[in-house]
């Protein structure tokens, strides 16, 4: 895999739609840097939020059975996804801090010649109260292999 990659990410937004009771899907495609170190793989990319000038730096670290996402900037959090485990972390925003619980039910990491697929399914608790079931999916591919399907 090349160092410069494209990241196609899909997930469910934390906030629920009051009319339907369902989460709002989010999808982004962005350029990222990919590298390996000490038997772990890393993905780095910046995320821009609407109405905010400063990007949020994201680091995704993954191994055979876990995915970790660290965000730094206006939002600060370190989320750990390990199948069958619950992890607690502080989610810091400019408006305050929340304790979130991540109860991971599935972690899937698959690799093909030109693509790495990461997926985590988890229950989300906020301040020790269950909120919703969530999913995050990431497809990593070389920049010259643009497939937006």
N, C-alpha and C positions, 0 to 999 in steps of 0.2 A: 504494500500500500504506500502511496506517495505521501509526503509530508503535508502538502496542500490538498485539502479535501473539501467536498460539499457535504453539508449536514442537512438532512431533511428530517424534521422533528414534528411529531404529532402528539397531542395529549388532550387531556380534559382540564379545563380551567377550574380553579377552586370554587369560584362563585357559581351558585346555582341560579338558573333562570326561574324567577318566581312564577311565571305563567305556565311553564311546562314541568317544572320540578327537575329538569335535566341540566347537566353541565354543558357549558359552551365549549366546543372543540377549538383547539388552537393548532395552527400549522405554520411552520416557518421553514424557509430554506436559506441557508447562509454559508459563507465560506468559513473554514475552520482549519486549525493546525492539528495534525495527528502525529504521535510519536510513541515509542515503546521505551520503557526503562524498568529494570529490576523485575522482569516478568509481569509487569502491568502495562496497560495501554492507556493513553491519555488523549483527550480531545480538548482543545481550547478554542473558544469563540467569544465574541462580544455580542451583547443583546441590547438593542435600543428600545426604550419604552416610550410610548406616545407622550409628548409634552415634556420630556426630560432630555437635557442636552448631554449628560454624562452617560456613557455606556456602562452596563453591568458586565463584569468579566466572569465568564463561566469556565469551569474546569470539570470535565467528566473523566473519572478514573474507573476503569473496569478490568475485571479479571474473570476467571472461569465461572464464578458463582455470585458475583456482587457488582453493583453499579453505585458509584458515589458521584454526587453533583454538588459542587461548591460554587456559590455565587458571591461576588464581592462588588461593592459599590453602593448604590442607593438601597439595595436589598442585600442582606447578608444572611447566608444560610449554608449549612453543610448537611445534605440529605444522604442517608445510606439506605440502599435497597438490598436486603439479603433475604432470600426466600425462607419463609417460615419464621421470620424474626420481626420484632417490633423495635424500632429505634426512635428515640426522642431527640429533638433538636430545637434550638431557638431560631425563630424566623424574625429577623430584625428589619424593620422598615422605618422610614422617616416619621411615621405616625405612631410607632410603638413596637412592642415586641410580643410575639405569640409563641407559645409552646406548641409544637406540632409533633404528633406521633405518626410514624409511618409503619403500618402493619403490612409487610410485603407478602403477597400470596404467590407471586410468580416472578422469576427472573429468567430471561431467555437471552442468550448471546449466541448468534450463529454467524458463521463466516463463509463467504464464497470467495472466488478469486478476486473479484473487483468490488465487493461490498461487505460491510459488517452491519448486522442488524442487532440492536439492543432493544429489549422491551422489559418493562416492569409494570406489574399490576399490584395495586396496594389500596388499603383502606386508610383514609386520612382522618386523624383526630386533631381538633384544635382546642387547646386548653383543656385537655383530657376528656373531650366530648367528641364522639364519632360524628363526622360531617358527611362523608360520601366515599364511594369507591372511585378510584382514579386509575389512569393508565398513561404511561409515557412510552413512546416508541421513537427510536432514532435509527436512521439509515445513513451510513457513512460510505462515501464512494469517492474515487479520484475525480478531480475537477474536470478532466477530459471525458468522463463517463456520465454526462448529464442525462438523467432519466427522471422526469418529473411525474411519472405515473404513480 
